[in-house]
Amino acid sequence: MAAQLHSRNPRCLWRARQFLVGVAGVLLAVSVHAAIDYRVSIDKAAGELHVAACADRDYTQLQLRAQEGASNYLLGFTRSDDGALQRSGDRLIARTLPAGACIHYRVAAERASRSNGRDEGIQTASGSWMISPGVWLWRADAAGTLTLDLPAGMQASLPWLPRDTARKVYALAAGGGDWPSWAVFGDVDERVFDGDDGTELRIAVVDAPTRQRSDDLHGWLREVAQASLTAYGRFPVRSAQVLVIEISSRSNSPVPWGQTTRGAGVAVQLFVRRDASIRELRADWTAIHEFSHFFHPYLGNKGRWLSEGLASYYQNVLRARAGIVSEAYAWEHLDAGFGRGRNSAAGVTLAEISKNPRKSRSRQNKGSPIMRIYWGGAAFWLEADIALHRERGIGLEQVLAAYSQCCLPEAGRVDPDAFIARLDALSESSVFSRLALEHSTLRHFPNLNSSYQRLGLKVTSDRAELSRDPDAIALRNKIMGARIAPTQFGAR
């Protein structure tokens, strides 16, 4: 299964290898519902992570696996009971491991962070370690817990679900799923933003030069989080890690790159230009685009036009609802995106582009096929939103809210056709399947004239003209009208 990635700039996507932490081959002597206890400590001076993986019961054989190439950073391994332990590639294999016995190993964490191996590690400008969990956490298929013991002056942000308010103990799910994500150790200012329904965002600013800069970045992302709540008042995920890493960049964008991942846990990474002002960040769309990926499951390449389309649609809609941008601004930028999609990949369907963007690029005359994926997908969600209001008297957010309650997995792939079918069932309509079939099979960008007429929208010279027709105003308000996010959303 491919890594679950959603990126602002697909050309900048890091090539992340899926590593298999959960496969057949972990042979348990008793129950498949085993729980391994991983105890992690850090020798900062030596640049090492020390891990003890301790058995909760007797094992005939226990295999700890890591991602490909992780053995390059493995410094040593032993068993607490002096039993047999061997390494085979990126596996540690212990035979006849009794309850209470531990496998101890050491990892060259600082060296891994300096690799800039993209799917291995990054060392930040101030020396914090960003490391793929697959490099340093050799783990079994069984569920478990991870307990973190940090030296004074070091903080961490991990991608897994915390089990305590101090964020020292984390739950590890069985069956693998630890796809590309990041663990960060060093100068990390992590603050938790809570919803009253038990959901949370763990926002971690890495290596901020001053307390004020960290406060400003947290304030910006709190505003983004509040904007995302204008969809249906709560987060679709229980807990998500949000990493903010400042970088030097010549890009005009204040956030040159953003990515959302699922697997070890739901996570967003935002790489922010070091000299970007808070005003520039507030005007940028990247963070709300990435947060909008929380509203759908991972749909694979086949469903990329749906996932990127929803995020592209909501990056405008939710900011308008929250009052970050005006309604006219949001319509203008949606229209500009549709223009980029219209000028891309003519003669190829969305389904074909999603499966193989490179092949689609060779068949087109101009424009990036990625623009067709993003904005052709956004056109689908706009038309679905309009159709739901006209045919069912409900909005898109109500259907997505129902989906999050019944069916939204935090990890694992969902077939795009099954996703669409479920949305139809929840809306008691055929809106999604009808429009998905139409949009995915068109060999040109859809004609949105009828939708614009219903909205009372006309864009001339990049300026939106909004009619005063009462029906058009009512429809626009249902889609872009101001919403007040829950005030109980707070920080700790």
N, C-alpha and C positions, 0 to 999 in steps of 0.2 A: 504494500500500500504506500502510495507516495506521501511525502510530508504535506501537512495541511498548512498551506501558506496563502496569505493574501497580502499583496504588496502595492504600495502607491506606485512604484516604478518597477514593472516586471523585469526590465533590463538590468536592474540592480539587485535582483533576487539572488541571494547567496545559494549556491548549489549545496543543499543540505542532504546528506545521505541518511536514509532511514536506518536506524540501528535497531537490532532485534534484542530487546531485553526480555521478551516473553515468547518462548517457543516451546514446542514439545521437546522433552528431553530433561526437564526438571522432574526427577522421580521422587515422589514423596512416599514415605513409609506409611503414612496414615491419611490424614484429610487433605483434600485439595484446597481447603480454606485456611492454609497456613499463613503465618505472619512472621516475616523476618524483621528483626530490629536492627537498623543501621545506625551506628553511632559515629558521628563525624566530628573530628577536631582538626585544628589547623596549627601548623608550625610555621608562623609567618616568616621568621628569620630564615628558615630553610626553604621557604616557598613550597611547602608540601601540605597536602590534605591527607589525613589519616582516617581510615574507615574500618570499623569493626562490624561485620555482618554476622549476627548472632542467631542461632537456630532456636526456634520456639519448641521444637519437638525432635524426635529422631528422624533422620533422613537416611535412606539407603544410598542416595546420591544427590548432591546439590550442585547445580551449575550456576555460577554468576557470570553474566554476559555484559559486554560493553560494546560500544559502536566500533566499527572498523577503524583500525589504526590506534585505538586507545592503548594498546600494549606498548606503544612508543613512549608513553608517559608513566608506565607502571614501574615503580622502583623496587618493590619487594613484596612478598606475601608469605604468610605463615598461618598455622592453625594453633589455637590455644591449647588443644589437646594433643598436639604433636602427631596427629594422624596424617594420612596421605593427602597431599594437595598438589595438583599439577596445573600448569597453564597449557592450553591448546589454542593457539591463535588469540582471539579476543574472548576467551572463556577461562574461568578458574573452576576446576572440578574437584570437589571433595567427596570422597566415598566414606560411607558409614559415619556420618556426622551425628553425634548424640545431641540431645536437647541441652541447651546452655552453652555448647561449644561455639566458638567464634572464628571466622576467617578474617584475619587482619591483613590489610594491604595499604601501601603508601603510593601516592600519585604526585608527580611533579607538576603541581597546579600552576605555579608561576610560569614555568616554561611552556605549558599548554596555552596559557593566556597570551604569551608572546608569539604564538605560532601564526596568528592572523590567518588561520586555516579555514575561516568562514564557518565551517561546521565544527570547529574545535575550540577556538578561543580567541579572545581579543584582550589586550592589555590597554586600558584607557590611558589618557595622557597623564593622569595623576597616579597611575599605578594600581588601580583596582583590577581585579581579575574577573573577566567574563568568560565562563567556561561552559561548554555543552555538558549537560548531565551525563551523556553517554561516554564522555571521556573519563570522568572521575567516579561515577557511581556504577560499579560493577554489581549487577543485581539479578535476583532470581525472578522467575515468573510469578512467584507467590506475592500476595499482598504483603504490606509491611508498614512500618513507621520509620521515619528518619528523625533522629534527634541531633540537634546542632549545638556544638560547644565552641563558642567564638572567643578568641583572645580579646583582652581589653583594647578598645579603640577600633575594632573591626566590626562592621555590620554586614548583613547579607540580605539578599532578596532571592527567594527560590520559587520555582514555577508551580510547586505542588500545593494542595489544599492544606492550610494550617489547621492544626488540631487544638491549639491553645492561643490565647490572646497575645502572649509574648512572642509568638511566631518562632518558637524553638523546636516544635515537634510538628511534623508534616505526615500526612497520609499518602501512601503509595498504593495505587490500585494494582490488582492482579492483571495478568494477561498482557503486559507490555503497554504500548501506546505512548512511550516516552520519545516522541519525535522531536524534531529540532526545537529547542527552547534554550533559555540561558539561566544559569545561576551566577549571581554576582556577589563577590566578596571584597570588602574594602570600605571606601567612603560612600556609603549608601544611606540616603535619607528616605526611608520608607514610611509612608503614612497610609492609614487605612480609612477609606471612606465607606461608611456603612449605610445601608438602607434598613428601614424598620422591618423588612421581611426576611432578614438574615443574609441578604446578598451583600457583597463588598467588592471594592476595587482596592488592590494593594499597589499604590503608586509609589515607585522608587526612583528618585532622582540620584543619578550617579555622578560623583565628583563635581558637585556644584562649587564654584570658586568662593562663594560667600553664602551666608545664611539667607541674606536677602534674595539672592538669585534663586536659591532653592524654594523659598517662600513664594516667589513670583511664578516659578514653573508649576508648583503645586496649585497655586490659585488659578492659573490658566487651565490646568487639567480638571480642576473641580468644576469650572464653568463648562468644559466640554462634557463632563459626566452629567451635569445638570441638564444640558441640552439633550443628551441621549435619553434622559428620563421623560422627555416630552413625547416619546413614542407611546408608551403605555404605563409610565409611572414607576417602573422597577427595572432592575437589570435582569436580563434573561439567564445569566450565569450566576452560580453560587459565589464564586470567588475567581477573580482574574488578576494576574500580575501585569502591571504596566511599567515598563522600563523607559526612562528618559536619559539618553546619553548625549552629551554635547560633543560636537565634533567641529573641526576646522573644515570649511567647505567654501568653494567659489560659487556654489549654486545660488541662484536668485531666490530659491525657495527657502523659507525659514526652517522647514522640515524636509530635508532632501530625500529622506527615505523612511518609510514606515512599513510595518509588517504585523500581521496577526497570525498566531499559531495555535493549534490545538493538539493535545496529546498528553504530555506530562501534566499540563493544566492549560486553561485558556490564558493566553498572554498576548500583549501588544508590546512591540518595541518601536520607539520613536527616536530617531537620530536627528537632533536639533542643532542647527547652526549656532556656534558658540556666541556669535555677535548678534543673533536675532533678538530684536526687541519684543517685549510682551505685546505691544500693539501689532507687530507683524505676525506673531504667533496666533493672536486672537482672530486675525483676518484670514488665517490659513485654514484649509479644509482637511488636512491630512489626518489629524487626530480624530475628528468626528467620523471620517470615512472608516478608519480602523475600528473605532468603537461600534460602528454600525454592523460590522461583521459578527458581533455577538448575537444578532437577531436571527441568524440562519445557521443550519448545520454545515459541516464540511461536505461539499457536493462534488469534489474531484474536478478534473479538467473538463469533463463533459458538462458540468453545471457551472462552469466558471462565469459564463455570461449572466447567470442568475445571481451569483454571490457578489461579483463585482458591480453588477448593475444595481442591486439593492443598496450597496454602500455608496455608489455614486449618486443615486437618487436621494438617499437620506442625508448625505453630506450637505445638501442644500436645504431640504425640507426641515430637518431638525434644527439647523441654525436659525432659520427664519422663525420657527415656532418659539425658540428661546429668546428671540429678539437680538441675537448676535449680529444678524444682517437683516435688511429690510426684505419684505415680500418681493418687491420689484427686483432687488439684487438677486434673490434666489432664482426667480424665473429667468432673469437674464443669463445667469450662469448655467442653468439647466439647458437653455436654448443654445448657448455657446458650445456646451458639451455635445448636444445633438448634432451641431454643425460639424464637429470633429469626427463624430461617428459616421455622419453622412458622407464625408469625404474619404472614408477608409474602406478598403477591402470590398469594392464593388464586385458583384458576380459570385460572391462566396456567402454561404449561409453562416449564421451564428453558431450552429452546431458544428460545422466544419472548422471554423476558426478556433473554437474552444478546444477541440481535440488536437489541432495541430497548427498553432499560430505561425510557425516558421514556413510551413508549406503554403499557408494562405498568403504570407508576405510575398512569396515568389510569383503568385498568380495575380497580384493586384497592380494597378497603375500608379497609385500614390497613397500616402498616408499609412500610418501604422495600423495593423489589424487589431492591436490591443485597444485602440480607441473605439473600434466597432464593438468589441466585447463589452467595454465599460458602458458606453453610451447607448448601444443597441439594447443592452440589458436594462439600463435606466429607463429607456422608452417603454419597455415592457411593463415595468413596475408602475410607471405613471399611468399607463392605460388601464392596468389592473385596478389601481386605486380609484380612478374615475368610474370604471365599470361597477365596482363594488358599491360605490355611493349611489349610482343610478339604479342598479338592479336589486341591491340588497339593503340599502340604507345604512351600510356600515363602511368603515374605512379599513385600509390595509393593516393599520396597527392593531385593530381588534382581532384580526385573523392571526397575525403573528403572535399576539399575546396568548391566544388560545393554543397555538402551536407550542409555545414555550412551556405552557403548563402541562401539556400531555405528551410531548413527543421530542423535544429538543435535546439531543445528546451533547454532552460537552466534549466527547471524543468519539472517534469512529465515523466512517463515511456513510452518508445517506444517498441513495440513488436519486438523482434529480427528478425522475418521473414519479417516484414514490413521494417525494417532497411536494410536488405539484398536486398529486392526487389527494394528499392529506389536506392541503390548503383548500382544495375544492370541497372536501367533505366538511371541514370546519366552517366554511362560509356557506354551506348548503347551496352551492352554485357550480357552474362549469366555467367560471370566469378565468381561472388560472390555466386550466388545460386548454381551453379554446385559444386564449391569447398566446400561450407558450408554443403551441403548434404553429400558429401563424407567424410569430416573430422568429422562431428558431429556423424556419425553413425559407424565409425570404432571402433572396439573393441581392437585396439592396436595403438601404435603411428605410424603415417604415414611414409612411406618410402620416404626419401627426396633425394635419389640418383640422380634422373633425374634433380632435381633442382640444386643440387650441381654441376652436370656436366655442366649445362648451365652457372652457375656462375664461372666455372673454379676453384672450391673450393675443397680443400682436407684438412682435419684436422688430423694431426698425433701427438700423444703425446701432445695434447692440443695446438699444434702450427699450425696456418693456412698456407697452401701453396696455393698461388694464381697464376694461370696459366697466361701466356702471350698471350694467344689466343685473337685476337682483339675483337671478338664478346663477349667473357666472360668479358673482361675489360670494354667494352662499357656498358654491363648490370650491372656490379658491380658499375660503376660510376653513372649510373642512380639511383641506390638505395642508395649507401653510399657515393657518391662523394661529395666533399666539396661544401658547399653552403655559400653564404654571406648573413647573416641576415640583414634586413633593418637598416641602420645607424641612422635613425631618431628616433628610439626607445630611449626614454630618461626618466629621473627621475625628480621628484619634491617632 
